[in-house]
Amino acid sequence: MKRHAVSSISLPVRLLAEATEFARREKRPRSDVVREALAQYLDAKRWKELQAVGARAAKRLGITTMEQVDDLIHEYRRELRK
């Protein structure tokens, strides 16, 4: 199975120039820099989505403090050990 696929994307000239300069300073291929930046962007988006799910669940359950979250985690772990 192929590990990489080639794709053509359109970028603002200034952004491409910054990525090119950054890659040059880092002595890395520009595609590595863009790939890493996209991966970090997607990770951040997924994390935000997960936080939103958690916030909705907390609201539904009436959880308002981190202490309550900690208590629930400890209670859950105690139940697992039984």
Secondary structure, DSSP 4 states (H G I P E B T S, - for coil): --S---------HHHHHHHHHHHHHHTS-HHHHHHHHHHHHHHHHHHHHHHHHHHHHHHHHT--SHHHHHHHHHHHHHHHH-
